[in-house]
């Protein structure tokens, strides 16, 4: 009898688990209220792009976690909630110029912000180049598209790893120092100091000034100055008159870049950039050695961390007897980590 009672109990339990949802469904339909069927075992549906989110979450968590570990060495224990804007940026560029082979350029930019030092200390691994970065004027935490223009080519860029310390940062000016190594054989140490200031010239116009000094063991002292005049209008356009100058003490080399740019923000996920530049250098006298102009389109293609940029430009170089040389490019970029 005990065996029969146990068997009956087990059968009743199984019938209750499997049949109750169906009786419940029928009761709801009879009462005029139709609810979604609740199965005892719900199948797990996986979104088609889940693997991309897992990749971003995994790598981003590693970057932010490593930043927290390094952060604890400099800033001690955490005090309340910490905002960590550490990130890893990976990109791949492909360029095809007329009469030249296709060139590929992978790039990496790792930035570890250490908030327990009041976000003043940063560990930075990036590709340094003699360039002017043209970006939309974005506030802290915004997700507007941005783009950059290399004015002297990838041949003048170099991968560096170092530590940057923000000496002072206010709403319209900043000052920082940095030191590290240039990743080449043999390794070359460097140190530098830089800063910037923004001025309101008149209603709708602002002047942005940047100045930095850097010392490399193999190149000596170098200096870069940036002076941009900006005018946003109609909420979706930014007109800029860009100017930059780079000087190297040991060689006496002087490079300049001047020209207008127009940025058109189509929406929150795409933008266009138009530019014309006159590039000059001192060798031995200051002269213009190239004119160039182009248009580029940039778009976020997945969430807010995968984007691409494509465009075309034309160059008139003095060394090519001022003949027109067109080129096209494509760049894919992933931004992992963040706040």
C-alpha positions as CSV (number, residue, x, y, z in Angstrom):
1,X,0.0,0.0,0.0
2,X,2.8,2.4,0.8
3,X,4.2,1.7,-2.6
4,X,0.9,2.5,-4.3
5,X,0.5,5.7,-2.3
6,X,4.0,6.9,-3.4
7,X,3.3,6.0,-7.0
8,X,0.0,7.9,-6.9
9,X,1.7,10.9,-5.4
10,X,4.3,11.0,-8.1
11,X,1.8,10.6,-10.9
12,X,-0.4,13.4,-9.5
13,X,2.6,15.7,-9.2
14,X,3.6,15.1,-12.8
15,X,0.1,15.5,-14.1
16,X,-0.2,18.8,-12.2
17,X,3.1,20.2,-13.6
18,X,2.3,19.3,-17.2
19,X,-1.5,19.7,-17.4
20,X,-2.2,22.7,-15.2
21,X,-0.9,25.3,-17.7
22,X,-3.3,23.9,-20.4
23,X,-6.3,24.0,-18.0
24,X,-5.3,27.5,-17.0
25,X,-5.2,28.6,-20.7
26,X,-8.7,27.1,-21.4
27,X,-10.1,28.8,-18.3
28,X,-8.8,32.2,-19.5
29,X,-10.2,31.7,-23.0
30,X,-13.6,30.7,-21.6
31,X,-13.7,33.8,-19.4
32,X,-13.0,36.0,-22.4
33,X,-9.5,37.0,-21.4
34,X,-6.8,35.4,-23.6
35,X,-3.4,35.3,-22.3
36,X,-0.1,34.2,-23.8
37,X,0.4,30.5,-23.3
38,X,2.9,29.6,-20.6
39,X,4.8,26.5,-21.4
40,X,6.5,24.6,-18.6
41,X,9.8,24.9,-20.4
42,X,10.4,28.0,-22.4
43,X,12.8,27.7,-25.3
44,X,15.7,30.1,-25.2
45,X,15.8,32.4,-28.2
46,X,19.1,33.9,-29.2
47,X,19.2,37.1,-31.2
48,X,21.2,37.0,-34.5
49,X,23.6,39.7,-33.3
50,X,24.1,38.5,-29.7
51,X,27.6,37.4,-30.4
52,X,28.6,41.0,-31.3
53,X,27.2,42.2,-27.9
54,X,29.0,39.4,-26.1
55,X,32.2,40.4,-27.8
56,X,31.8,44.1,-26.9
57,X,30.7,43.2,-23.3
58,X,33.6,40.8,-22.8
59,X,36.4,42.9,-24.2
60,X,35.0,46.1,-22.7
61,X,34.7,44.4,-19.2
62,X,38.4,43.3,-19.5
63,X,39.5,46.8,-20.4
64,X,37.6,48.5,-17.6
65,X,38.6,45.8,-15.1
66,X,42.3,46.1,-15.9
67,X,41.9,49.9,-15.5
68,X,40.4,49.4,-12.1
69,X,43.3,47.1,-11.1
70,X,45.9,49.7,-12.2
71,X,43.7,52.4,-10.7
72,X,43.9,50.8,-7.2
73,X,47.7,51.0,-7.3
74,X,47.6,54.8,-7.6
75,X,44.4,55.9,-5.9
76,X,43.7,53.5,-3.1
77,X,40.3,52.2,-2.3
78,X,37.1,53.1,-4.0
79,X,35.0,55.9,-2.4
80,X,31.4,55.6,-3.7
81,X,30.4,55.0,-7.3
82,X,33.2,55.4,-9.9
83,X,32.7,56.5,-13.5
84,X,35.2,54.7,-15.7
85,X,35.6,55.9,-19.3
86,X,38.3,53.5,-20.2
87,X,38.1,52.2,-23.8
88,X,39.8,50.2,-26.5
89,X,39.5,51.4,-30.1
90,X,40.4,49.1,-33.0
91,X,40.3,50.2,-36.6
92,X,41.4,49.0,-40.1
93,X,42.0,51.4,-43.0
94,X,42.3,50.5,-46.7
95,X,43.5,53.2,-49.2
96,X,43.8,52.9,-53.0
97,X,45.5,55.8,-54.8
98,X,45.8,56.0,-58.6
99,X,49.1,54.3,-59.7
100,X,49.8,52.8,-56.3
101,X,49.2,49.5,-54.6
102,X,46.4,49.1,-52.1
103,X,47.6,49.9,-48.6
104,X,46.3,48.5,-45.3
105,X,46.7,50.2,-41.9
106,X,45.5,48.5,-38.7
107,X,45.4,50.8,-35.7
108,X,44.9,50.5,-31.9
109,X,44.1,53.0,-29.2
110,X,43.9,51.9,-25.6
111,X,43.0,54.5,-23.0
112,X,42.7,53.6,-19.3
113,X,41.2,56.4,-17.2
114,X,42.0,56.1,-13.5
115,X,39.0,57.7,-11.6
116,X,40.3,57.1,-8.1
117,X,43.1,59.7,-8.9
118,X,40.2,62.1,-9.7
119,X,40.5,61.0,-13.4
120,X,43.8,62.9,-13.7
121,X,46.0,59.9,-14.5
122,X,45.5,58.0,-17.8
123,X,47.4,55.0,-19.3
124,X,47.5,55.6,-23.1
125,X,48.5,53.4,-26.0
126,X,47.9,55.1,-29.3
127,X,49.3,55.8,-32.7
128,X,50.9,59.3,-32.6
129,X,51.1,61.2,-35.9
130,X,51.7,64.8,-37.0
131,X,48.1,65.4,-37.7
132,X,45.1,67.6,-37.0
133,X,42.1,65.8,-35.6
134,X,38.8,67.3,-36.8
135,X,35.8,66.2,-34.6
136,X,32.3,67.3,-33.9
137,X,32.3,69.5,-30.8
138,X,30.8,67.0,-28.4
139,X,29.9,67.2,-24.7
140,X,30.9,64.7,-22.1
141,X,29.1,61.4,-22.7
142,X,27.7,62.3,-26.1
143,X,27.6,59.8,-28.9
144,X,27.9,62.0,-32.0
145,X,29.9,60.7,-34.9
146,X,33.4,61.9,-35.2
147,X,36.2,61.7,-37.8
148,X,39.8,62.6,-38.1
149,X,42.0,63.7,-41.0
150,X,45.7,62.7,-41.2
151,X,47.5,65.5,-43.0
152,X,50.9,64.1,-43.4
153,X,50.2,60.4,-44.1
154,X,50.6,57.2,-42.2
155,X,54.4,57.2,-42.9
156,X,54.8,59.8,-40.2
157,X,52.8,58.0,-37.5
158,X,54.3,55.8,-34.7
159,X,52.8,53.7,-31.9
160,X,53.5,55.0,-28.4
161,X,52.7,53.8,-24.9
162,X,52.8,56.1,-21.9
163,X,51.1,57.7,-18.9
164,X,49.3,61.1,-19.1
165,X,48.6,63.2,-16.1
166,X,46.0,66.0,-16.3
167,X,47.5,68.9,-14.4
168,X,44.5,71.1,-14.7
169,X,41.2,70.9,-16.6
170,X,38.4,73.5,-16.7
171,X,35.5,74.2,-19.0
172,X,37.5,76.1,-21.6
173,X,41.1,75.1,-21.0
174,X,43.3,72.2,-19.9
175,X,47.0,71.4,-19.2
176,X,48.6,68.0,-19.1
177,X,52.0,66.2,-18.9
178,X,52.9,62.8,-20.4
179,X,55.8,60.3,-20.7
180,X,56.4,56.9,-22.1
181,X,58.1,55.0,-24.9
182,X,57.9,55.0,-28.7
183,X,57.4,51.4,-29.8
184,X,60.2,50.8,-32.3
185,X,63.6,49.0,-32.3
186,X,65.3,50.2,-30.2
187,X,62.7,51.6,-27.8
188,X,62.7,55.4,-27.6
189,X,61.5,57.2,-24.4
190,X,59.6,60.5,-24.7
191,X,58.3,63.2,-22.4
192,X,56.0,66.1,-23.0
193,X,53.7,68.8,-21.9
194,X,50.7,70.3,-23.6
195,X,47.4,72.2,-23.2
196,X,44.6,74.0,-24.9
197,X,42.3,77.0,-24.6
198,X,39.0,78.0,-26.1
199,X,37.9,81.6,-26.7
200,X,34.5,83.1,-27.7
201,X,35.4,85.5,-30.4
202,X,31.8,86.7,-31.1
203,X,28.3,85.4,-31.2
204,X,28.5,82.0,-32.9
205,X,32.3,82.0,-33.4
206,X,34.9,80.4,-31.2
207,X,38.7,80.1,-31.4
208,X,40.4,76.9,-30.2
209,X,44.1,76.9,-29.5
210,X,46.3,74.0,-28.7
211,X,50.1,73.8,-28.0
212,X,52.3,70.8,-27.1
213,X,56.0,70.2,-26.7
214,X,57.5,66.7,-26.9
215,X,61.0,65.4,-26.5
216,X,62.1,62.1,-28.1
217,X,65.5,60.5,-27.5
218,X,66.0,60.0,-31.2
219,X,64.5,63.2,-32.5
220,X,65.0,65.8,-29.8
221,X,62.4,68.5,-29.1
222,X,59.3,69.0,-31.3
223,X,56.4,71.3,-31.0
224,X,52.9,71.3,-32.4
225,X,50.5,74.3,-32.6
226,X,46.8,74.1,-33.6
227,X,44.6,77.1,-34.2
228,X,41.0,76.5,-35.3
229,X,38.2,79.0,-35.9
230,X,34.8,77.3,-35.5
231,X,31.3,78.4,-36.4
232,X,28.3,76.1,-35.9
233,X,25.1,77.0,-37.7
234,X,21.6,75.6,-38.3
235,X,22.2,72.9,-35.6
236,X,23.6,70.4,-38.1
237,X,26.6,72.2,-39.6
238,X,30.0,73.2,-38.4
239,X,32.3,75.4,-40.4
240,X,35.9,75.4,-39.5
241,X,39.0,77.3,-40.6
242,X,41.8,74.9,-39.6
243,X,45.5,75.7,-39.1
244,X,48.3,73.6,-37.7
245,X,52.1,73.8,-37.5
246,X,54.6,71.2,-36.5
247,X,58.3,71.9,-35.8
248,X,61.2,69.5,-35.1
249,X,64.3,71.1,-33.5
250,X,67.0,68.6,-34.5
251,X,66.2,68.6,-38.3
252,X,64.7,72.1,-38.4
253,X,61.7,70.6,-40.2
254,X,58.6,72.7,-40.3
255,X,55.2,71.5,-41.6
256,X,52.0,73.5,-41.9
257,X,48.4,72.8,-42.9
258,X,45.7,75.4,-43.7
259,X,42.2,75.2,-45.1
260,X,38.4,75.3,-44.6
261,X,36.3,72.3,-43.5
262,X,32.6,71.8,-43.4
263,X,30.9,69.1,-41.3
264,X,27.3,68.1,-41.9
265,X,25.6,66.0,-39.2
266,X,22.9,64.2,-41.1
267,X,21.5,62.5,-38.0
268,X,22.7,61.0,-34.7
269,X,24.3,58.1,-36.7
270,X,25.8,59.6,-39.8
271,X,27.7,62.6,-41.0
272,X,29.6,64.1,-43.9
273,X,32.9,66.0,-44.0
274,X,34.2,68.2,-46.8
275,X,37.7,69.8,-46.7
276,X,40.3,71.6,-48.7
277,X,43.9,71.9,-47.5
278,X,47.1,73.5,-48.5
279,X,50.2,71.7,-47.1
280,X,53.5,73.4,-46.7
281,X,56.9,72.7,-45.3
282,X,60.3,74.3,-44.8
283,X,63.0,72.6,-46.9
284,X,65.1,74.9,-46.8
285,X,62.5,77.6,-47.5
286,X,58.8,77.6,-46.6
287,X,56.7,76.6,-49.6
288,X,53.4,74.8,-50.5
289,X,54.1,71.2,-51.6
290,X,50.6,69.9,-52.0
291,X,46.9,70.8,-52.4
292,X,44.2,68.4,-51.6
293,X,40.4,68.2,-51.1
294,X,37.9,65.5,-50.4
295,X,34.6,64.3,-49.0
296,X,34.0,61.6,-46.4
297,X,30.9,59.8,-45.1
298,X,30.8,58.2,-41.6
299,X,28.1,56.1,-40.2
300,X,27.3,54.0,-37.1
301,X,26.3,50.6,-38.4
302,X,25.8,48.6,-35.2
303,X,24.6,50.1,-31.9
304,X,27.0,52.9,-30.8
305,X,30.3,51.1,-31.1
306,X,30.8,49.8,-34.7
307,X,31.2,52.4,-37.5
308,X,32.7,52.8,-40.9
309,X,34.0,55.8,-42.9
310,X,34.5,55.9,-46.6
311,X,35.4,58.7,-49.0
312,X,37.4,60.0,-51.9
313,X,40.0,62.8,-52.2
314,X,42.2,64.3,-54.9
315,X,45.8,65.7,-54.5
316,X,48.0,68.0,-56.5
317,X,51.6,67.4,-55.5
318,X,54.5,69.5,-56.4
319,X,56.7,66.4,-56.7
320,X,54.3,65.0,-59.3
321,X,54.4,68.2,-61.4
322,X,51.0,69.2,-59.9
323,X,49.2,66.4,-61.6
324,X,45.9,65.3,-60.2
325,X,46.0,62.0,-58.2
326,X,42.7,60.6,-56.9
327,X,42.3,58.1,-54.2
328,X,39.5,56.3,-52.3
329,X,39.5,54.9,-48.8
330,X,37.5,52.7,-46.4
331,X,37.8,52.5,-42.6
332,X,36.1,50.1,-40.1
333,X,36.2,51.0,-36.5
334,X,35.2,49.4,-33.2
335,X,35.0,51.2,-29.9
336,X,35.0,48.8,-26.9
337,X,34.6,49.8,-23.2
338,X,33.4,53.3,-22.4
339,X,31.5,54.5,-19.3
